[in-house]
Amino acid sequence: MALTQLPSTEPSVAAHEGILRRQSSRESAARTYARSLPIVPVRARGLTIEGADGRRYLDCLSGAGSLALGHNHPVVLEAIRSVLDSGAPLHVLDLATPVKDAFTDELFATLPRELAESGRVQFCGPAGTDAVEAAFKLVRTATGREGLLAFTGAYHGMTEGALAASGAAPSVRVTRLPYPQDYRCPFGVGGENGARLAARWTESLLDDPKSGVRRPAAMIVEPVQGEGGVLPAPDGWLRRMRALTAARSIPLIADEVQTGVGRTGAFWAVEHSGIVPDVMVLSKAIGGSLPLAVIVYRGDLDTWQPGDHAGTFRGNQLAMAAGAATLRHVRENGLAERAASLGVRMLDRLLRLAGEYDCIGEVRGAGLMIGIEFVAPEGERSERERPEDGRRS
Ligand code: PLP
């Protein structure tokens, strides 16, 4: 009988190089992180990853924002082990299970009150982009309308509808609106005035019968744009988006795939402005490092029919157990508040550095979701790269 040869985890530069070589000859040209990070992870704990070559790395990517507790946190491992040891089925389609029930309890305990009291949850395919598609289908079914409002700089995923909402694929169904920002304000003014003009533009497109924009099925917004460059939406602007969508019966979808589970200094980033969206799109950290995505939404939007959004992988028990443990740990240990206070300290120091170094264009963020915009130092910048007059350079 042949013994299965498990890959060695002893450090070996030759093994490390062999694996990378085979990856580049066999995997798709579309692979992403692997191109710029020639690492072969074999062990990880917290912030640290150990490679097959024996080198240790500090993981500042945090699984693209999906590791609220870092790698292999003990409460996550314990939750996964307890499901494995219990003999529970690992594949259950969308059937009810005690593990799912506990996850749903924990998720609802974190949600804005209005959604927790009367909202619904739909378990989607496991990626954030699947949940975005589900949200679009939900609001289109509920409103009978087609169009979507989305923002410049947005990122919602790589499937067709999500790409269109991100502006990466042309679409007649998506109207793109200005997202307020100081450093590269589309109106050249930044600050409150920039946010006011951005809101005014949105309002006039919706209300001017000659704008060519029909009443849409929804508006989708990231409370802090992630891939767009870590841009926190001003609270007042977000409240205005909430008010003007509510007044026109346009469902507001908050994409909290990247901002959720404490990262921005609140459990959900919408809490900073106090708005309650009609739909929340959640993924990444809610699975405690394993794939899981859901939408939660106002009960009266639940007009789709059985099977309208079905799929094989909707019941990842390990992800639900890991996710429930993560949500509970973040909630019980006040980790959102901790991210808020650490974020203030970090922003303060980074802002001081920005004052000293010409290559730092802007430092911005919320909680521990922080971005530093590096620019070519003054003198080396082309006209296009220079921010508008009146803003710090
Ligand atoms: N929405 C936001 C705000 C994201 O940042 C991402 C991914 O980075 C997605 C959606 C898509 O998630 P996924 O990569 O899991 O499909």
Residues whose N, C-alpha, C, O or C-beta is under 5 A from the ligand:
A	BS01	PLP	A127 G128 T129 Y155 H156 G157 E222 G226 D255 V257 Q258
